[in-house]
Amino acid sequence: MPTAKRSKTPADNAGEASSPPRRKRLSTIERERQIVAGAIRFFSDRGLDGQLRDLAASIGVTHTLLYHYFPTKQALIDRVYLEMFEGLWQPEWEQLLDNPKLDPQTKFTRFYVAYAQVVLERDFVRILIFSGLSDRSIPDRFFEILRQRLFPRMIRETRRHCGVTSRARPNARELEQLMGLHGGVFYIGVRRWVYGQTVHGVQAVDHDATCIADLVKGYLLSAREVLYG
């Protein structure tokens, strides 16, 4: 006679419930993205001096697997830079600053409001600061982008606003005055994500656009008086 099928007992069901779920096998691309995303979080929390063994543990992968994708720590930092910094640069910003139909104050305000929405995020601000305190590799590369794609355009528009027709290379005074504006915008993120301080007296970013508009107006007014008066 066939053996009667035994009904499952509560203990059997409990055993099945306690079995760990199978992990989804990630593709090569998915695994690499997982590692890069984990590295961004890790470096923004601990700095670029954090150990890769600790990074692997925080992501939930083995140290060996991490090295399979990124043979050196510098290779991983380079990938984070491409993802977080160079990859976030938007050509539309340059097109905005080159638009002949807009006045300089409108251009600067629109640009910095859009720029702030990208760069004043926690990971961006903290990784840039941490790298500046260690090997400076990320700030050096990112500021090279600014020197090539941004600062010459902004000096050109500053001169235009002040009625200056010179097409000479930006001088040290012009660049330092501009860095007062640029640094003022970035300092919003430093206060928020490094010092842990409220900005404009509130936690929300609702007032960033107003603050940026004020910084731009103050910069252009002072440029006329200080640089070209």
C-alpha positions as CSV (number, residue, x, y, z in Angstrom):
1,M,0.0,0.0,0.0
2,P,1.3,3.5,-0.7
3,T,2.5,5.3,2.4
4,A,0.1,8.0,3.5
5,K,1.5,11.5,3.0
6,R,2.3,13.1,6.4
7,S,0.7,16.4,7.1
8,K,3.1,19.3,7.9
9,T,3.3,20.1,11.5
10,P,3.7,23.6,12.9
11,A,7.4,22.7,13.6
12,D,7.9,22.0,9.9
13,N,6.3,25.3,8.9
14,A,8.5,27.1,11.4
15,G,11.6,25.5,10.0
16,E,10.6,26.6,6.5
17,A,9.9,30.1,7.6
18,S,13.3,30.4,9.2
19,S,15.2,29.3,6.1
20,P,17.1,32.3,4.7
21,P,15.8,33.6,1.4
22,R,18.0,33.0,-1.6
23,R,20.1,36.0,-2.6
24,K,19.5,37.3,-6.1
25,R,22.5,36.7,-8.2
26,L,23.6,40.1,-9.6
27,S,24.9,40.7,-13.0
28,T,28.4,42.1,-13.4
29,I,27.0,45.6,-14.1
30,E,24.6,45.4,-11.2
31,R,27.4,44.2,-8.8
32,E,29.7,47.0,-9.9
33,R,26.9,49.6,-9.4
34,Q,26.3,48.1,-5.9
35,I,30.0,48.5,-5.0
36,V,30.2,52.1,-6.4
37,A,27.0,53.1,-4.6
38,G,28.3,51.6,-1.4
39,A,31.7,53.2,-1.8
40,I,30.1,56.6,-2.2
41,R,28.2,56.2,1.1
42,F,31.2,54.8,2.8
43,F,33.6,57.5,1.7
44,S,31.1,60.2,2.6
45,D,30.8,58.8,6.1
46,R,34.4,57.9,6.9
47,G,36.5,59.7,4.4
48,L,38.8,58.4,1.6
49,D,41.2,57.0,4.2
50,G,38.7,54.3,5.2
51,Q,39.9,50.7,4.7
52,L,38.6,48.7,1.8
53,R,38.1,45.7,4.1
54,D,35.6,47.8,6.1
55,L,34.0,49.0,2.9
56,A,33.5,45.4,1.7
57,A,31.9,44.5,5.0
58,S,29.6,47.5,4.8
59,I,28.4,46.6,1.3
60,G,28.1,42.9,2.1
61,V,30.6,41.5,-0.3
62,T,33.9,39.8,0.3
63,H,37.2,41.6,0.2
64,T,38.3,39.4,-2.7
65,L,35.2,40.2,-4.8
66,L,35.8,43.9,-4.2
67,Y,39.3,43.6,-5.6
68,H,38.0,41.7,-8.5
69,Y,36.1,44.7,-9.7
70,F,38.5,47.4,-8.4
71,P,42.1,46.1,-8.1
72,T,43.3,49.2,-6.3
73,K,41.7,51.7,-4.0
74,Q,42.7,54.5,-6.4
75,A,40.7,52.7,-9.1
76,L,37.6,52.8,-6.9
77,I,38.2,56.5,-6.0
78,D,38.6,57.3,-9.7
79,R,35.3,55.6,-10.4
80,V,33.6,57.5,-7.6
81,Y,35.0,60.7,-9.0
82,L,33.6,60.0,-12.5
83,E,30.2,59.0,-11.0
84,M,29.9,61.9,-8.4
85,F,31.7,64.8,-10.0
86,E,32.6,64.7,-13.6
87,G,29.5,62.7,-14.5
88,L,27.2,65.2,-12.8
89,W,28.5,68.2,-14.9
90,Q,25.7,69.3,-17.2
91,P,26.5,70.9,-20.6
92,E,23.3,72.8,-20.3
93,W,25.0,75.0,-17.7
94,E,27.5,76.2,-20.3
95,Q,24.7,76.8,-22.8
96,L,22.9,78.9,-20.2
97,L,26.0,81.1,-19.5
98,D,26.6,81.5,-23.3
99,N,23.0,82.6,-24.0
100,P,23.2,86.1,-25.5
101,K,19.6,86.9,-24.8
102,L,20.0,86.8,-21.0
103,D,21.6,89.4,-18.8
104,P,24.5,88.3,-16.5
105,Q,22.6,88.5,-13.3
106,T,19.9,86.2,-14.6
107,K,22.5,83.8,-16.0
108,F,24.4,83.6,-12.7
109,T,21.3,83.2,-10.6
110,R,19.8,80.5,-12.8
111,F,23.1,78.7,-13.1
112,Y,23.9,78.6,-9.4
113,V,20.4,77.6,-8.4
114,A,20.7,74.6,-10.8
115,Y,24.3,73.9,-9.8
116,A,23.4,73.9,-6.1
117,Q,20.7,71.3,-6.6
118,V,23.4,69.0,-7.8
119,V,26.5,69.8,-5.7
120,L,24.9,70.7,-2.3
121,E,24.0,67.1,-1.7
122,R,25.5,65.3,1.3
123,D,27.8,62.8,-0.5
124,F,29.1,65.4,-3.0
125,V,30.0,67.9,-0.3
126,R,31.6,65.5,2.2
127,I,33.6,63.5,-0.3
128,L,35.0,66.7,-1.8
129,I,36.0,67.9,1.7
130,F,37.4,64.6,2.8
131,S,39.5,64.3,-0.4
132,G,40.8,67.9,0.1
133,L,42.0,66.8,3.6
134,S,43.8,63.7,2.2
135,D,45.3,63.5,-1.3
136,R,43.3,66.3,-2.9
137,S,42.9,64.2,-6.1
138,I,39.2,64.9,-6.4
139,P,39.3,68.7,-5.8
140,D,42.2,69.0,-8.1
141,R,40.3,67.3,-11.0
142,F,37.0,69.0,-10.2
143,F,38.5,72.5,-10.0
144,E,40.2,71.9,-13.4
145,I,36.7,71.4,-14.9
146,L,35.6,74.7,-13.2
147,R,38.7,76.5,-14.5
148,Q,38.1,75.3,-18.0
149,R,34.3,75.3,-18.4
150,L,33.0,77.8,-15.8
151,F,35.3,80.5,-14.5
152,P,36.2,82.0,-17.9
153,R,32.5,82.3,-18.8
154,M,31.7,83.9,-15.5
155,I,34.5,86.5,-15.8
156,R,33.4,87.3,-19.3
157,E,29.8,87.9,-18.1
158,T,31.0,89.9,-15.1
159,R,32.9,92.2,-17.4
160,R,29.9,92.5,-19.6
161,H,27.7,93.4,-16.6
162,C,30.3,96.1,-15.6
163,G,30.7,97.5,-19.2
164,V,34.2,96.2,-19.6
165,T,35.2,95.2,-23.1
166,S,38.5,93.5,-22.3
167,R,39.0,90.0,-23.6
168,A,42.2,89.4,-21.7
169,R,42.7,86.3,-19.6
170,P,41.1,86.6,-16.1
171,N,43.5,88.1,-13.6
172,A,44.1,87.1,-10.0
173,R,41.8,89.8,-8.6
174,E,38.9,88.9,-10.8
175,L,39.3,85.2,-10.0
176,E,39.5,85.8,-6.3
177,Q,36.4,88.0,-6.3
178,L,34.6,85.3,-8.3
179,M,35.7,82.6,-5.8
180,G,33.9,84.7,-3.1
181,L,30.6,84.0,-4.9
182,H,31.4,80.4,-5.8
183,G,32.6,79.6,-2.3
184,G,29.6,81.3,-0.8
185,V,27.3,79.0,-2.6
186,F,29.2,75.9,-1.7
187,Y,29.4,77.0,1.9
188,I,25.7,76.5,2.2
189,G,26.4,72.8,1.7
190,V,29.4,72.8,4.1
191,R,27.3,74.3,6.9
192,R,24.6,71.7,6.2
193,W,26.6,68.5,5.7
194,V,29.9,69.1,7.5
195,Y,29.1,71.3,10.4
196,G,25.5,70.0,10.8
197,Q,24.1,73.5,11.1
198,T,20.8,74.8,9.8
199,V,21.1,77.2,6.9
200,H,19.0,80.4,6.8
201,G,17.6,79.3,10.2
202,V,15.7,76.3,8.8
203,Q,16.5,72.7,7.9
204,A,14.8,72.8,4.5
205,V,16.5,74.0,1.4
206,D,13.5,76.2,0.4
207,H,15.5,79.4,0.9
208,D,18.6,78.4,-1.0
209,A,17.4,80.1,-4.2
210,T,16.8,83.4,-2.4
211,C,20.2,83.2,-0.7
212,I,21.9,82.5,-4.0
213,A,20.1,85.4,-5.7
214,D,21.4,87.7,-3.0
215,L,24.9,86.4,-3.3
216,V,24.9,86.9,-7.1
217,K,23.6,90.5,-6.8
218,G,26.1,91.3,-4.1
219,Y,28.9,89.9,-6.2
220,L,28.0,91.9,-9.3
221,L,27.5,95.1,-7.4
222,S,30.9,94.8,-5.7
223,A,32.7,93.7,-8.9
224,R,31.7,97.0,-10.5
225,E,33.1,99.0,-7.6
226,V,36.0,96.9,-6.5
227,L,37.4,95.6,-9.8
228,Y,36.4,98.1,-12.4
229,G,35.5,101.3,-10.5
